[in-house]
Amino acid sequence: MNLETLPAAIAEAAAEIDTALAVLLPPDAGEEAPLFAAMRYATIGGGKKLRGFLVLETARLFGVARGSAIRVAAAVEMLHGYSLVHDDLPAMDDDDLRRGKPTVHKAWDEATAILAGDALQTQAFATLAAPQTHADGEIRATLCLRLAQAAGAQGMVGGQMLDMLAEVATAPLEREAVLRLQQLKTGRLIEFAAEAGGILGQAAPPLRQRLLAYGRDIGTAFQIADDLLDLTATPEQAGKATGKDAAAGKATLLGLLGPERARLYAVELIARAKAELDVFGARADLLCALADHVISRRH
């Protein structure tokens, strides 16, 4: 497995996850149809679903049943979809374009976007908690707990708060502060996705720690690559508005280190991430290829 075979594997996984989302999300019907339609619009058929792919690939390391892994992957993509819907709102990053199409608050309105995000978040936990996800209730509870920790006040949401505060700070953040901000805002959900397969597979704690470390490093590298794309890509390539971070005064490692040093740091992170997978041998080849893809992608 290498970077040449990775796109087909990602596309296949994304199609599987989309099929699951189509079943797990409410159908576009009834009096609440605008809400249900907005939820589906935000999640089905858009993006590469890399976080869901991470769940599937780490679950494969431990022989987890595909049906269980797909449900967890779909739940992660629901949670991620909610975060994007809310992140795009005028009160947050105020974006009109996401994945090459109008953002939810543009396609509907702000109130519907807020409710769609709320509903996607709760549906993610309902999916994890359902008996169909795993027969063992303790495993389901652990998945819910770890996702809540990754997504909440001391995870993704906390990172978003730090991001907003950095925009109005009187002095630039130091490197460690920026690193923590980005690890919370972007990295925590990627960490959960990497660990989830180990949770489903009842992996030994040292193996789960390796998956967490892998997720942490590729999460940081992913954000650096995203910031580089914001600087260099066109809106058509990125599928969203670009060049906004510098104008908004965003705190980024790219802004602190400059493009070349930031790129080299991302390369170092990817090497470190792949080293964490050595224990799995060739079974982790796709995960290693994904790590390389994180910093080579063009959108």
C-alpha positions as CSV (number, residue, x, y, z in Angstrom):
1,M,0.0,0.0,0.0
2,N,1.2,3.5,-0.9
3,L,0.1,6.9,-1.8
4,E,-1.0,5.6,-5.2
5,T,-3.5,3.1,-3.7
6,L,-4.6,5.4,-0.9
7,P,-7.1,7.6,-2.9
8,A,-9.1,4.5,-4.0
9,A,-9.2,3.2,-0.4
10,I,-10.3,6.6,0.9
11,A,-13.0,6.9,-1.8
12,E,-14.3,3.4,-1.0
13,A,-14.5,4.1,2.7
14,A,-16.2,7.5,2.1
15,A,-18.8,5.8,0.0
16,E,-19.4,3.2,2.8
17,I,-19.7,6.0,5.4
18,D,-22.1,8.0,3.2
19,T,-24.3,4.9,2.9
20,A,-24.3,4.5,6.7
21,L,-25.1,8.2,7.2
22,A,-28.0,7.9,4.8
23,V,-29.5,5.3,7.0
24,L,-28.5,6.7,10.4
25,L,-29.7,10.3,9.8
26,P,-33.5,11.1,9.7
27,P,-35.0,10.9,6.2
28,D,-35.7,14.2,4.4
29,A,-39.5,14.1,5.2
30,G,-42.1,15.3,7.6
31,E,-42.7,18.6,9.3
32,E,-39.0,18.8,10.4
33,A,-37.8,18.2,6.8
34,P,-35.7,21.4,6.6
35,L,-33.8,20.3,9.6
36,F,-33.3,16.8,8.4
37,A,-32.3,18.0,4.9
38,A,-29.7,20.4,6.4
39,M,-28.2,17.6,8.5
40,R,-27.8,15.4,5.4
41,Y,-26.5,18.2,3.3
42,A,-23.8,18.9,5.9
43,T,-22.5,15.3,6.0
44,I,-23.4,13.1,3.0
45,G,-21.5,13.3,-0.2
46,G,-19.0,16.0,0.9
47,G,-15.4,15.8,1.9
48,K,-13.0,12.9,2.0
49,K,-14.1,11.7,5.4
50,L,-10.6,11.2,6.6
51,R,-11.6,11.0,10.2
52,G,-14.0,8.2,9.4
53,F,-11.3,6.5,7.4
54,L,-9.0,6.6,10.4
55,V,-11.6,4.8,12.5
56,L,-12.0,2.1,9.8
57,E,-8.3,1.6,9.4
58,T,-7.4,1.5,13.1
59,A,-10.4,-0.9,13.7
60,R,-9.0,-3.2,10.9
61,L,-5.7,-3.6,12.9
62,F,-7.7,-5.4,15.6
63,G,-10.1,-7.4,13.4
64,V,-13.2,-5.4,14.4
65,A,-16.4,-6.2,12.6
66,R,-16.9,-3.8,9.7
67,G,-20.5,-3.0,10.7
68,S,-19.4,-1.8,14.2
69,A,-16.5,0.3,12.7
70,I,-18.7,1.9,10.1
71,R,-21.2,3.1,12.7
72,V,-18.4,4.7,14.7
73,A,-16.9,6.2,11.6
74,A,-20.3,7.7,10.7
75,A,-20.7,9.1,14.3
76,V,-17.3,10.8,14.0
77,E,-18.3,12.3,10.7
78,M,-21.6,13.6,12.2
79,L,-19.6,15.2,15.0
80,H,-17.2,16.7,12.5
81,G,-20.1,17.9,10.3
82,Y,-21.7,19.7,13.3
83,S,-18.4,21.4,14.0
84,L,-18.1,22.7,10.4
85,V,-21.7,23.9,10.3
86,H,-21.2,26.0,13.5
87,D,-17.6,27.1,12.5
88,D,-19.0,28.6,9.3
89,L,-21.6,30.7,11.1
90,P,-21.3,34.5,10.9
91,A,-20.6,34.7,14.7
92,M,-17.6,32.3,14.2
93,D,-15.5,32.2,11.0
94,D,-18.3,33.6,8.7
95,D,-17.8,31.5,5.6
96,D,-20.1,31.3,2.6
97,L,-18.5,28.2,1.0
98,R,-17.7,24.8,2.3
99,R,-16.5,21.8,0.2
100,G,-17.3,23.8,-2.9
101,K,-20.9,24.5,-2.1
102,P,-22.8,27.1,0.0
103,T,-22.5,26.6,3.7
104,V,-25.6,25.4,5.6
105,H,-26.5,28.9,6.9
106,K,-26.4,30.2,3.3
107,A,-28.3,27.2,1.8
108,W,-31.0,27.6,4.6
109,D,-30.6,30.2,7.3
110,E,-28.6,30.7,10.5
111,A,-31.3,29.2,12.8
112,T,-31.6,26.1,10.8
113,A,-27.8,25.8,10.7
114,I,-27.5,26.0,14.4
115,L,-30.2,23.4,14.9
116,A,-28.7,21.1,12.3
117,G,-25.4,21.3,14.1
118,D,-27.0,20.6,17.4
119,A,-28.9,17.6,16.0
120,L,-25.8,16.1,14.3
121,Q,-23.9,16.3,17.6
122,T,-26.6,14.5,19.5
123,Q,-27.1,11.9,16.8
124,A,-23.4,11.1,16.9
125,F,-23.7,10.1,20.6
126,A,-27.0,8.2,20.0
127,T,-25.2,6.2,17.3
128,L,-22.3,5.3,19.5
129,A,-24.6,4.4,22.4
130,A,-26.9,2.1,20.4
131,P,-26.4,-1.7,21.0
132,Q,-25.8,-2.2,17.2
133,T,-22.5,-0.4,17.6
134,H,-21.0,-3.0,19.9
135,A,-22.5,-5.7,22.1
136,D,-20.4,-4.6,25.1
137,G,-22.0,-1.6,26.9
138,E,-18.7,-0.7,28.5
139,I,-17.0,-0.3,25.1
140,R,-20.0,1.9,23.9
141,A,-19.7,4.0,27.1
142,T,-15.9,4.4,26.5
143,L,-16.5,5.6,23.0
144,C,-19.1,8.1,24.1
145,L,-16.8,9.3,26.9
146,R,-13.7,9.7,24.7
147,L,-15.7,11.5,22.0
148,A,-17.2,13.9,24.5
149,Q,-13.7,14.7,25.9
150,A,-12.4,15.2,22.4
151,A,-15.2,17.4,21.3
152,G,-16.1,19.4,24.4
153,A,-14.8,22.3,26.5
154,Q,-11.4,20.8,27.0
155,G,-11.2,19.6,23.4
156,M,-12.5,21.0,20.1
157,V,-14.9,23.6,21.5
158,G,-12.2,24.8,23.9
159,G,-9.8,25.1,21.0
160,Q,-12.4,27.2,19.1
161,M,-12.6,29.5,22.1
162,L,-8.9,30.0,22.2
163,D,-8.9,30.6,18.5
164,M,-11.4,33.4,18.9
165,L,-9.5,34.9,21.8
166,A,-6.3,34.9,19.8
167,E,-7.9,37.1,17.2
168,V,-8.3,39.9,19.7
169,A,-5.2,39.3,21.8
170,T,-2.9,42.3,22.3
171,A,0.2,40.3,21.7
172,P,0.9,37.2,19.5
173,L,0.6,33.8,21.2
174,E,3.9,31.9,21.9
175,R,4.6,28.7,20.1
176,E,3.4,26.4,22.8
177,A,0.1,28.3,23.2
178,V,-0.5,28.1,19.4
179,L,0.3,24.4,19.4
180,R,-2.1,23.8,22.2
181,L,-4.8,25.8,20.5
182,Q,-4.5,23.8,17.3
183,Q,-4.2,20.4,19.1
184,L,-7.5,21.1,20.8
185,K,-9.4,22.7,17.9
186,T,-8.3,20.3,15.2
187,G,-6.3,17.5,16.8
188,R,-8.5,16.1,19.5
189,L,-11.1,14.7,17.1
190,I,-8.4,13.2,14.9
191,E,-6.9,11.6,18.0
192,F,-10.3,10.1,18.9
193,A,-10.7,8.8,15.4
194,A,-7.3,7.1,15.6
195,E,-8.0,5.7,19.1
196,A,-11.5,4.5,18.3
197,G,-10.4,1.3,16.5
198,G,-8.4,0.4,19.5
199,I,-11.3,0.9,21.8
200,L,-13.6,-1.2,19.6
201,G,-10.9,-3.9,19.4
202,Q,-10.2,-3.9,23.1
203,A,-6.5,-3.2,22.4
204,A,-4.0,-3.1,25.2
205,P,-3.4,0.4,26.7
206,P,0.1,0.7,25.2
207,L,-1.3,0.1,21.7
208,R,-4.0,2.6,22.3
209,Q,-1.4,5.1,23.4
210,R,0.5,4.5,20.1
211,L,-2.7,5.2,18.1
212,L,-3.3,8.4,20.2
213,A,0.3,9.6,19.6
214,Y,-0.1,8.9,15.8
215,G,-3.4,10.8,15.8
216,R,-1.9,13.7,17.7
217,D,1.0,14.1,15.3
218,I,-1.0,13.8,12.1
219,G,-3.6,16.2,13.6
220,T,-0.9,18.9,14.1
221,A,0.6,18.2,10.6
222,F,-2.9,18.4,9.1
223,Q,-3.5,21.8,10.6
224,I,-0.2,23.1,9.2
225,A,-1.1,21.7,5.8
226,D,-4.5,23.4,6.1
227,D,-2.8,26.7,6.9
228,L,-0.4,26.4,4.0
229,L,-3.4,25.7,1.7
230,D,-5.2,28.8,3.0
231,L,-2.0,30.7,2.1
232,T,-1.4,29.2,-1.4
233,A,-4.5,27.5,-2.8
234,T,-7.3,29.1,-4.8
235,P,-10.9,28.9,-3.5
236,E,-11.6,26.5,-6.3
237,Q,-8.8,24.2,-5.1
238,A,-9.7,24.4,-1.5
239,G,-13.4,24.3,-1.9
240,K,-13.7,27.3,0.5
241,A,-12.6,30.9,0.8
242,T,-8.8,31.2,1.2
243,G,-6.4,33.9,2.5
244,K,-8.7,34.6,5.5
245,D,-6.4,33.4,8.3
246,A,-3.9,36.2,8.1
247,A,-6.5,38.9,7.5
248,A,-8.4,37.7,10.6
249,G,-5.3,37.6,12.8
250,K,-5.5,33.8,13.3
251,A,-2.8,32.3,15.6
252,T,-1.1,29.6,13.5
253,L,2.2,27.8,13.5
254,L,2.6,28.9,9.9
255,G,2.4,32.6,11.1
256,L,5.0,31.9,13.8
257,L,7.5,29.8,11.9
258,G,7.0,30.9,8.3
259,P,6.0,28.6,5.4
260,E,9.3,26.7,5.0
261,R,10.0,26.0,8.7
262,A,6.3,25.1,9.3
263,R,6.5,22.6,6.4
264,L,9.6,21.0,7.7
265,Y,8.0,20.7,11.2
266,A,5.0,19.0,9.6
267,V,7.4,16.5,7.8
268,E,9.0,15.8,11.2
269,L,5.6,15.2,12.8
270,I,4.6,12.7,10.0
271,A,7.9,10.8,10.5
272,R,7.2,10.6,14.2
273,A,3.6,9.5,13.6
274,K,4.6,6.7,11.3
275,A,7.2,5.5,13.8
276,E,4.3,4.9,16.3
277,L,2.9,2.4,13.9
278,D,6.0,0.2,13.6
279,V,4.6,-2.3,16.0
280,F,1.7,-3.1,13.6
281,G,4.0,-3.9,10.6
282,A,2.6,-4.0,7.1
283,R,-1.0,-4.0,8.5
284,A,-0.6,-0.2,9.1
285,D,0.6,0.6,5.6
286,L,-2.5,2.5,4.7
287,L,-2.3,4.5,7.9
288,C,1.3,5.4,7.0
289,A,0.2,6.4,3.5
290,L,-2.5,8.5,5.1
291,A,0.1,10.3,7.2
292,D,2.1,11.1,4.1
293,H,-1.1,12.3,2.3
294,V,-1.9,14.7,5.1
295,I,1.0,17.0,4.1
296,S,1.0,16.3,0.3
297,R,-2.7,17.0,-0.3
298,R,-3.7,19.9,-2.5
299,H,-7.3,20.4,-1.0
